[in-house]
Amino acid sequence: MSEIVARFAPSPTGLLHIGHAWSAILAHDRAKMAGGRFLLRIEDIDGTRSRPDFVAAIERDLAWLGLGWDGPVPLQSQRLAFYGEALGRLKTMGLLYPCFCTRAEIAASLSAPHGDAGPIYPGLCRHLADDERARRMAGEQHAWRLDMARALDALDPAAEEMPDQPRHDGPLMWRDEMVGDVIARPEMHGDVILARKDAPASYHLAVTVDDAAQGVTHVVRGRDLFAATHVHRLLQALLGLPTPVYRHHALLADDSGERLAKRNKAPTLEAMRLAGMDGPTLANDLRNGRLPIGIRLSEA
């Protein structure tokens, strides 16, 4: 059996809260109990909200919990060339198209259906003529979307052979340690954005490229990201990247059942530390299912 490599990959857009601690501990222990490696990665692709002081706070909070990590800590902001290379490959394969739509324009479209993952992009820019695309790209901001139908066709072994197109026998699948084998259905997301107008790569693309580059074998993350894995599995197949084993764990919520998040001012680890709480004790309590008062497992 190969070495297990797990990771914790927070965004430095705020202080870590106890929900982050829960996820980091699960990832850390999944690797270390098997004699593997635990990695820390900083997902600072959002240049408008990411802050260096939050990076330092993340490392300080993990150390306070007693969680050590192996090797250097890569920053996504220093890996833009790798995301550009992946985008270039997908463009060469004819699977991306520029999208000029604003959120207001998409919302106003009466043809936009809703799927399991929410509103599906109605394809307003999918069939623009080449000359119009070129003209608009020269003067307008644009995102890059994955043409989902073409991407799925590219994996179809019965499709007409095209240079540099991957082929995949059978359905796309991944293994989830919580629910077993899962058939990927990326089409429920529609034509997802892989490079935003304000960022050189989306979460979907960056996380897929980075997990492969770091040799991550086991992705331990919250249940709220389960749906995103359908897209990540497709990108792995298109780019010829390995597929990790996944574990989408339950989330922590407050007494009202609302998921803990930065936006709703969940209790931060810094506040707990400053209040005199012992980090390793908190970590062991979480490992053993002893949650702080007012915190419970989310049923969603």
N, C-alpha and C positions, 0 to 999 in steps of 0.2 A: 504494500500500500504506500502511495506517495505521501509526502509530508503535507499535513493540513496547514493551510495559510488562510487566516481570516483577517478582517480589517474593520476599523471604525473610521468613518469618513464624514465628519461633521462640516457644516458650513459656518465660517466665522462671521455670522451676521447677528450674533447676540451671545449671551452667556448660556452655558449648558444648564439644563434642568434635570430633575431626577429621572425623567423619561429617557434622556440621553444616557445617563448613568446605567440604566437598565439595559439598554441596547449594547453599550460598550462592554459591560460585564458579560453578557451572553456571548458576544463575539470573542472576547478575550478568553473566556473559559472553554469555548468550543475548540479553540486552537491549543491552548496550553494543556488541557486535560489529555490531549492526544499526542503531546510532545511536539507540537507544531509551533508556528510563528504567528504573532499578532502584530498587525501593522496599523499605523495611524496615517491617514491621508487628510489633507485639508482641501475642501472643495470650495475654493474662493473664486470660482468662475464669474460670480456676480460682483463685478468691480465697483458698483455703486453702493453696495451695502456691506461688503466685506471689509473688516478692519484688522490691522495687525495686532491691536491689543486684545482682540477676541481670540486670535491664534494663541497668544501667550496664555490667556485664561483657560483655553481648552487643555493645553499641556499641564497647566497647574492643577486643574480639577482632576484630570486622570491620575496624576501622581498622588494627589490627596486621597483618592479612592484606593490606591495601592496597585494600580494597573500600569505595568510597564509595557513598552512596545519595542519591537525589534527594528533596527535599521533607521535610516534617515526618514524625515517626514516630508514627502513631496507636496508641493503646492500646485494646484491645477493651473494657476496663472502663469506658471513656468513651463507648462506643457502644451501651449497653444499650437506649436508646430505639429505635434502628433495628431491633434484633432483636425488640423487643416489637411494633413495627409490622408486621414480617413475620409474626410469630406471629398477630397479630390478623387479618391478611388470610387466613391459612390457616384460622383458626377460623371466620371469616365464611363461608368456602367450605364449611364442614362437614367438613373433612379432618383435624381433630385431636380427640383424646379424652384425658381425664385418666386417668393410670395410678397406682394406689396400691400396686402390688406391690413387695415387697422382693426383693432378689436371692435370698434363701433361698426365697421362695415360687415364684419363677420356676424355680429349680434343682430344686425338689421336684416340679414339674409333670411328670408322665410323658408328657404330650402334646406336649412341646416338641421339635420336629424340629430337625435340623441341616441347614443349607444350605451353599453355597459359602463364605459369609462367617462361618460358625459357627452357634451356637445361635440359633434364631429365636423371638422372643417368642410365646408360645402364645395370646395374645389374651384373657387372663383378664379384662381390664377393658373389652374392646372393646364388649361388648353390655350393659353395665350400664344399668338403667333410669334415666331422667332424674332422678327423685326421689332415687334412691340416690346418683347422682353428686353432686347438689347437696348432699345431707346430708353425704357424706364429704368433699367439697371444703371445707366449712365448718370441719372439724375435723382433717383429715389432710393431711400433706404429699403432694404428688403431682407427677409428671412429666407432660409432654404428649407424646403419641405421634402419629405420622402414620399415619392409616388407609391403609395401602398400597393396598389394593384400590380404595378410593374415589378415591384420588389418581390411580391409573392410569386409572380410568374417567373421571375428569374431563378427561383428555387425549384421550379417544377421540372422534373427530369423529362417530361413529355413535351416541354416547350422547345421551340426552334433554337438550336445551338447559336450562341452569340459569343464573341471573344470576351474573355475575362469575366464571364458570368458564372456564378457558382451553381452547383446542382445539389439537390438534397433529396434523398430517397426517403419516403415516408413522412409522417407529420413532424413538425417541429415540436420538441418536448424539452422539459427540464425536470430535474428531480428536486422536490421540496421535502425537507425532513419532517415537516409538520403534516403535510397532506398527501405525500407520495408523488407519483408521476403526474405531470401536468402537460396537457397539450396546449401549445401556445396559439393564441388567437389575436395576433397583433392588429388584424383588420378592424377590431372593435374601436381602435384609437383613430382610425382614418389616417390622413396624410399628416403625420406628426412633424413638428419642427425639429430640425437637427442643428441649425445655427440660427440664433435669434438676431433681430436687428441691432440689439444692444450688447450682444455677447457672441464670441466666435464659435461657441458650441453650446448645445443644450445639455441638460442633465443626462438625457438618454444616451447621447453620443459619448460624452466625457466619461461617465461612469463605466460604460462598456469598454472603452479603450483602456482606461486606467486599471480596471480589474485584471484585464489580460496582461498588461504590461508588468504589473506587480506579481503576477503568478498566483492570484487569489484563487483558491480551490473551493472555499466555502464562504458564501455571502450571507451574513446574519444581519437582518434588518427588519424594520417594523412591517406589520401587516398592511399598513397604508401604502406600501410600495409594491404590493403583490401585482397589481394591475400593470405597473410599469415593466415588470419582468417579461411580459408578453412582447413588448417592443425590444427589450434588450436581447431576448433570445433570437429575434429576427436579425438584429444587427450583428450578433455573433456569427450567424450563419452567412450573412452577406459578406462580412469582412474576413471570414475564415479564422475566427477566434475561438478559443476553448470555452466550454460552458461550465461554470462552477456548479456545485451543489448549493441550493438555496435553503434558507430557514427564515420564514417570515413569521416573526413572533408577535404575540399579543402586545398591545400598547397599554400604557398606563393612563388612567383617567382620574378626574376629581370626583367628588361625591355625587355631582349632578350627572356624571357619565360623559362629560366633555373631555376629549383627548387633551392631554398635556401638550402645550406648544408654546413657543416663544411669544406668539401674538396674544395669548390670553394670560400672560404673566405667570406661567407655571413656576413653582418654587425652584430657585436656582441653587446650584451646588455651591456657588460662592457665598450666598447668604447662609447656607447651612454650615459652611466651614467657619465663617465669621461668627456664627452663633455658638461655636465651640463644639459642634458635632464631630465625632471621630469618623474619618473617611472609611478606613477598612471595616469598621463595625457596620456602617451603613451598607457597604458593598456585600458583606456577609449576610446581613438581614435580607437584602434583595435576593441574593442567591437562594435563600431558604424560604422565600415567599412571605417574609415579614415586611409588609409595606408600611410606610409612615401613616399616621392618622390623617384621614381625608384623601388618601390615594388608594385606588383599586385598579384591577385589571379591566380594561375596556372590553365590552361584549361585542363591539362593532368589528 
